[in-house]
Amino acid sequence: MLRRLLESMRRIAAAIGGAAAIGAVVSCATPLGEAHVYAETAPSSEERYCAWFGDAREGVLYFSEAPFWWAYRRHAGDPRADLRHPGPQLVGRFDLRRLAFLEPLDLSPAASAGGVWDVLAHANGRVYFTDFFGASGYVEPESGRVVRFDALGSGLNEIARGPDGQLLLTRYGTERGADGSVVWVDAEGALLAEHVLRGPEGYGVAPKSIAWDPLRREIWVNTDLLPLGAAAGSAVRHDARLLAADGRELLRFESPELQFVTFSEDGTGWFAEVDGHLLQLRVRPPERAAVPILTGLVVPLDDAFAAEADFVQDVQVAGDSAVVTRWSGRIHVVDRDGAVRHASLPTDGSGSLYYSGVRARGGVCATRCGEVEVVCAGLD
């Protein structure tokens, strides 16, 4: 069944439509200006790794490194191609103050032949990571100690902070059935609960991004709805789910498409929504948490959003604002009051995608999945 889910990932990826130089370290006091590309030394001579999902803590951007997309394209859309060439498993590090790479965190011995998927820079000092094809876990940056959560199994995708220092993860696929799940674990990786998601008839549910609402104590998750059986040739659909803490489904909707959601510590919700060609960010302040769902200030970001080729991959909270990162490199920094600033990061012409952007030195820095790259620029 996992093979079927991976084949559906291939169909999704098929719809996704110059060389970088290593930048010099510059003064920490210098604000960011024009876009600059920083490239890390290639971690493997056999595979082309790239910088994927990221998360920042105390001036360091941690990010996953993986050759998944390179292998996928090189081997005619085989979603398991990453496993053909065992390579290093690394969590990259970029110093946001000095604008320079730090030595990556080595996760050896690797749990699988695949790369790292998502990372979470936890307040406890650890960096948690997922390994879709193997065992996920955490690494301690200071000591280099790596702990794997073997009992959780494979198929884990994205990670988010849960209540009381716990973690919420999505299991995109499983060999046991067509539907993925929401996985709730404590900081040591002990399973607290797993909630299987059910799709409409003829579709399996593959959950992607996940978030914990600290005020309503509810779980948000968005999904790919993968056609199965007689419907296997149909288009992939998407929906969003709102779950109670015990896993009960409270709400499900397909429109607007919820591409990403996250929450500030005070309960402010940041919802990246797409409705047709309109991209907007809904900002739900804490005082609106008790009123009906999907309320708050709606901030238009793009009225010509190309949903077939672009996607909001991440929203990172930065004080009283949020950084909205799109595959295309168009970055939006949105304040609580609706004020918006932008950055247009360069593309390299090879189909590279931007994943996670964070605030840095008055501008933004974002991971770019083409090579192992971080691109930094000031705001418009």
N, C-alpha and C positions, 0 to 999 in steps of 0.2 A: 504494500500500500504506500510506503514511503517513496518507492520508485515512481508511482503514479503522481504523487504530489510534486516530486521533483520535475517530472515531465511537464506538469502544469506551470511550474516556475519557468521552464524553458519558454513556454508560450507567452508568459507575461514579459519576459526579458526580450523576446523577439519584437515586441511592440516599442521598445525603447530605441528610439531612433539611433607648435614647435617645441621642441625639446626644452625641458626646464633646466635652469642653471641653479647651482647652489648659491644662495645669497649670503653675503657677508653679515657677520654679527654687527648690529648697529647699537647706538646709545639707547639705553632704556628710556631716556627722556624725550627722544625724538618721536613725535606723533606719526602715525601711519599716513602715507600719502598714496601715490600710485601703486597699483597692484604689483606684488613681487612674489615669485614662486620660489619656494625652498624645497629642495629635493634631497631625500636621504639616500645613502648608498644602497644599491639593490641588495636585498638580503639573500638572493639565490641566483645562481647562474643558469638554472634550468627553467625557472618559472618567473613570470613578471608579476610581482606583488604590487598591491596598491593600498593606499590609506583609505580606510572605511569609516565605520561609526566611531564617534569620538565623544569624550566627556572631559571637562576641565575641573581641576581642583588646585587651589593655592598657586596659581600662575603657571600650571603645567597642563597642556592638552594631551591626554592619553587617547590613543586610537588603536583600533584593530588593524592588523596587516594580513592581507589574504590575496592569493592569486585566483580567486574564484572566477571573476569575470574574464580575465585573460584566458584561463583554461577553457572556460565555457565557449568563448568565441573561437579559440584555436581548434577545438575538437567538435565543430559543427553543432553547437548547441547542446552538448552533453553536460547536464547539471552535475554529474559526478566526476567530471574531468579533473577537478582539483585533486582527486585522490590518486591520480595516475603517477604523480611524481612527489613522493614524500619530501617535505621541506621543513624549514624551521617554523615554529609557532611563536609569534612575537607580538607584544603590545608596544607600539611606538610611543615616543614621548617628544613633545615639542615645548620648549621654554617660551612662553608668551611674553615674557619681559625682555629677554635677550634676542628673541626671534632666531632661535637656533635649536637644532635637534639635540636631544640627549640620547645616551645609549638606550636602545630598546630593551624592554624586559623580556628575557628569554623564558619560555614556558616549557623547556625541555625537562623530562622526556615528553614528547608530544603524545596526546591522547589519540590522535588520528592523523592521517596523512593530509588532512585539510588545514586551511588557515583559521584564524580567529575571526569571529563574526561581530559580536557587539561587546562593548565595555561599559563599565559603570565605576566611576571614581567615588567610592563610598566615603562617608564622613569618618568611618573607623580606620581609615588609612589604607585599606586594601583596594585593589582594583579587581573587580569581578569581571569575568569574561565568559562568553559562550563559544562552544565548539560544536557546530551543528552536527558534524559527523562523528563526534566522540564525546568525551566527558568535559563538561564545563567546570568552572571553579573560580579561584582567585589567586592573585599573586601579591606578595608584600613588597612594595618598591624598595624599602630600605634593606631588607635581607635577601630578596630574591626568592624567598620561599614560595613554592607553588603547591596548592592544595586542589585536588580534583574531587568533584561530586559524582563519583561513579554511579551511585545508586539512583541518580536522577535520570540516567539514560541519555539517549541522543535526541536530535531534533529540536534543541533549544535555539531560540532565535534572538529576540530582543529582551533587554533588562530594564527595569525601572525601580526606583525606590518605593518601598512599601512602608507601612506603619512601623514605628518602634525599631528602626534599623533593619527591618526585614526586606526581602526582595520579592518582586513579582517578575515572572518571565513568561514568554509565550513559547509554546511548543508548536512549531509550524506543521510538523507532520510526525506520524508514528507508524510503525509496522503493524500496530494492533487494529487500526481502523482508519477510515477516511477523514475523521475529524481531529483537529488539533485541540489544544487546551491552554488554560491559564494555570501556571504553576506558581505556588506560593511557598517560599522556603525561608528559614531563618538565616542569620548571618553566617552560620556554620554549614549551610547547605542541607540541613534536615528538612524533609518534606513536611509542610504543615497542611497543605491541601492541594488538590488538583481538580480543576473544573473543566470537564470536556464541553466544548461548544458544538451545537448542532446546527446544521445548515438547512435551508429550504430543500424540498425533495429534489433529488438529482444533483445535489451539490455537496461537496465536502468543505469544511471550514478550516482555513489555514490562518491563524491569528498572527498579526505582525507587531505593531507598536502597542504599548500598554502604559497606563498611568494610574496612580492612586490619588483620589480626591480626599485630602485630609479633613475637610469639613463635613462632607456628606458621608465619608467613610465608604466610598464606592469605587469600583474598578471600571475604567474605560479601556476598551480594546478595539482596534480596527482589524479587518480581516480581508483576505482574498477568498472568494467563493469559487471553488474549482469544480467545473462540470465533470460529472462521473457517468459511467455506464452509457446509456443511450444518448445522453446529452453531452458526451465527451467532446464533440466538436464545437460546442457553443462558446460564446465569449465568457471570459472570466468576469465575474461581478465582484462588488465590494460592499461590505456593510460595516456599521459600527455597533458595538454592544455596550450597554451599561449593566454592570452586575452588582448585586449586593455583596457584602463582604463574605457571605456564605455561599456565593456562586449563583444564586437565583438571578435569572435574567429579568431586568426591570424595563429595558427599552432596547429596541433594535430598529435601525433605519439605514436606508441606502442613499438618501438625498437630504441634505447636501452630503457629498462624500467627505468624510472626516479623514484627512490624510495624516494628521498628527495631533496629539493633545498632550499637554503637560500641565503641572500645577506648581505654583510657588509655595513656599513653606507656610505662608499665611492663608492659603486656600484659593488665591487668584488662579482662575483657569484660563489657559491659552489654547484655543481650538483653531487649527488651520483647516479651513473648509473650502471645497470647490463645488460650485454650482454652475454647470455648463462651462462657460469660459471665464467665469468670475472666481478669482482667488481672494479670500478674505480671512482675516484673523478675528475671531470672536474673543473678547476679553471679558471674563466674568469676574467681577470684583467679589471679595469675601461677603459683602453685605447683600449680594444677590444670590448667595448659595442656597437660601431657603425657598426661593421662588421656583417656578417650573423650569424644567431642563431647557438648555439652549437659549439662555437669555444673556444679556450683557451688551457691551459696546461692540458693534460690528465695524471693523476697519477694512475698507477695500484696499487690496494690494495690487491687483492686476486684472483688468477687464478683458484681456486677450490671452488668458492662460491656455497654453497648448497642452491639454490633459493627456494627449496621446504620446507626448514626448518629454513631459516635465512632471515633477512630483515634489511635494514638500517632504523631505526626508527627515528633518529634525527641527525641533523648536527648543532652544536652550534659554532658560531664564537667566537674566543678568540684572539683579537688583530690581528696579522698577520698570524694566523693559524685557523684551524677549527677542531672540535672534532667530529668524525664520530662514532656513537654508533650503534652497531648491537645487535639484540635479543640475539645472542649467547654469548655476553660478550666480543667479540673481538672489541677493541677500537683502532681507528687510529687517530693520531694527525698529520695533514697535513699542512705544511707551504706553503705560497704563491709560493715559488720557487720550490715546489715539494718534499722537504725533508719530510720523514715520520718516525714517532715513533709509537710504539704500546704498548698496555697493554692487557693482557689476564686475564679477571676477572673470578672468579670461578663460577661454576654452583652448584646448591644444589641437583640435581638429581630429582627434583619434577616438572620439566617443566617450571621453572621460566624464565622470559624474561627480558632483559635489555632494558630500554627505552631512557633515556636522560643522557648523560655524559657531564661534564664541567671540565675545568682546575681548579686545586687546589694544591697549595704547590708543584709545580714542577711535579705533576702527574695528575691524573684524579679521579673524583668521579662520580658515575653513580647510578641512581635509578634502583632497581631490583624488578620486579613484581613477587613476590612469597609471601613474607610478606611485611610489610612496612620497606624496607631496602634501605640503601645507601652503596655501596661498593667503597672503595678508594684504589688506588694502584699507584706506580711509573710507569714510562715508560721504555720499553726495551731499 
